[in-house]
Amino acid sequence: MNESELKYLKDLAKKIRLDVLEMTFKAGADGGHLGGAFSCAEILAILYGKILRLDPKNPAHDDRDRFILSKGHVALAHYSVLAGRGFITRDELNTFEESGSDFPTHEIININKGIETSSGSLGYGLSIGVGTALNAKIKSKNYHTFVLLGDGECNEGSIWEAAQSAVKFKLDNLTAIIDHNKQSLDGKNIMPVKNLEGVFNNLGFDVHTVDGHNFEALEKIFMLENKSDCPKIIIADTLKAKGIKAIEGQEGWHHARLNQTDYEKFREELEKS
Amino acid sequence: MSMSKIFEYTPENITAWTRAGMRKSFGIMLERLVECNKNIIAITADVASSSGLKDYAAKFPERFFNVGISEQNMIGIACGLAKEDNNVFVCSFAPFVSMRAYEAIKILAGYMKLNVKIIALSSGFSLGVQGNTHYCLEDISIMRTIPNMKIFAPADVLEEAAILEYLSDYDGAAFLRLTGLDGTPGIFKSDPDFDAGKLKFIREGSDVAIIASGSVINECIRASRALKRDNISCAVLNASTLKPFDYETLKNIADTYGIIFTVEEHFISGGLGGIVSEFLAGLDEKKSRLIRIGVSDEFPTAGTYAYMLERNGLNAENIANKIKNSLAKK
């Protein structure tokens, strides 16, 4: 990765965090899912800035890569990166959580805006991804399916049902990423999956663990071809609320309501980063 | 409705379907449909043999997926495929495919408006002695609260063929409720002339109207024949489309008959009786009385299919008695 590329991705991630902060502040008492949005900012930035084969001018193109946001509560980060890539306008982004908006807390399927599924209830994205990956196999299409999961989301049994299917159907055109920030709504390690790597490895996945905030490391793993007949899983080691030193990895930021002081303080820190 | 029909209601086909019963006829019929509509994909949660899909799976392996015992995953995979313009049929036993997978169905089929047809095998009391885990007496009730979901329940295997043919052309979410015992003769003798969304007379009658859904309509017809001997004339209507419901015909029925009975192999709340009573409650002028026949609010003691119908007031004799007694009280 050259320097200009790295700078582009860093700017994209910074923009995601600034947008998420702004949207959360503007939402007032309704707040926003800031913690998990910040933990996956680099993952979304590299996917949308480098990895996914997408065309904002032709968002429904049959050969586009499918990106499925399974941890749907971070839709605000997704909206930001979709705006950054020109799938939605800044005006549309600004309607986040407004009454009647097409961009509520949890996203709604809208292929022409680059949104592949409706999400918000956890645990379904991997099954849907198995479906889109199977479709590519049936129709001999070359697109790849990417699914972004939360680690808390992996408490849902349906994730493990889908994982078995991905292996059985030999989906080497499927990559799941776990935003492993070690927290869910109630805090740290509420129901940790012991040895995520080992579990997915035993299931038959091609497993990679990576620093989820490091673009070079992420790029290396994303660029690796899937092992033949094998779905890939990237366990991205991340920090909840990453990007603001005072709250990184702290509890209480899964869903945030921001006061003026914190908002300004956080914005200043992000702008300087 | 497609103009050229795929299924032929020949004596040979009728015999084969009747012998197979509703659930295994599904696989036999889907095999025929996939030959005509290349876009069909079938998914099962480990019940290929119970749904008649074994031959289909052997003939069209690229159009068949067995996801094992994972119903919500099955709905998720179906929706991923449906999103990519495939015409997806999923099946499992009714309680599992409806209740275990309910939220997945709500979000992925209903909310996302995807083209997924859910085939609920052996609903009602079809699984007889297997007990309450395997009965399905709630599916109409829970499915009809999902926007964008259509619900059908054929009266017999002939109507099942007609509905499946309709569903193969329909682009959207639908739930097909299959009931009854294998080998039970149907009520239709030839093309059932299925019209999606229509409540249709199976038998004319002037004193009371029985509205029924699913294979239990057989019992209603037998009850109406028995009542005829007592000079009670019963109309029998087939509600094979439960959603969207044919309120226009229902309004006519409510205007014409002083007493309406609903009969269903389902809990008494929320199903067909619920649909009809909600409608009648909204009428400005009530001309007719409604009596709902169905399973009361308790888990019934398990037994054979015939035993379950009898114990829950759903066999011909009990239906006839209920109607006779209700008229006497009038």
Interface residues (C-beta under 8 A of the other chain):
Chain A: I108 I109 E116 T117 S118 G120 S121 G123 Y124 L126 S127 I128 G129 V130 G131 T132 A133 L134 N135 I138 K139 S158 E161 A162 Q164 S165 K168 F169
Chain B: I41 E62 R63 F65 V67 G68 S70 Q72 N73 M74 I75 G76 I77 A78 C79 G80 L81 A82 K83 E84 N86 E103 A104 I107 L108 Y111 M112
